[in-house]
Amino acid sequence: MRSLWVIVAVFALAGCSPEQPNADQFVKAQASSRLGSTSTWKLDPVLSATVIQRMRDRAYIFCRQNKELNKECEAQQDYSIFEYANAFRVVRLFRSERSPSFPFAMAHQRDLTAFQRVRDYCQATYQDQGSDDARGLGPCMAAGTGADFFGVLPVS
């Protein structure tokens, strides 16, 4: 179980205290989350499953260390990381459409560098904040791809 070793290493590097959950509890928490284990996520080929798993591990550690009273923190992290990863597939779909009518799809076809600029900005912001709290990644990527992260507007 490779993710177990990744979690153990992340805990060791983070200097977690004994009251932190052990790696087995951590794996179970992720597997039992609404989005399930990261290994079941259908990632775009450009993304590394290992990198996404490490991102999720750090996000869970962040919640456990900084937001223990916020029971939604881990779910928010999951959703944001999932939407970050999904943005790659969405843009690939936009670029493959023959005659898109959605303005964001048209924009991503006209400017093939647009997505990379969005990705660079979102990742730089995430890294500037310590690469632990991923809750801003999903909304940031959604803004650049035309997704409705918060479900405010009905998407047809």
Secondary structure as GFF3:
##gff-version 3
##sequence-region A 1 156
A	DSSP	alpha_helix	2	14	.	.	.	ID=ss1
A	DSSP	alpha_helix	23	31	.	.	.	ID=ss2
A	DSSP	three_ten_helix	38	40	.	.	.	ID=ss3
A	DSSP	alpha_helix	49	66	.	.	.	ID=ss4
A	DSSP	alpha_helix	73	96	.	.	.	ID=ss5
A	DSSP	alpha_helix	103	110	.	.	.	ID=ss6
A	DSSP	alpha_helix	114	128	.	.	.	ID=ss7
A	DSSP	alpha_helix	137	145	.	.	.	ID=ss8
###
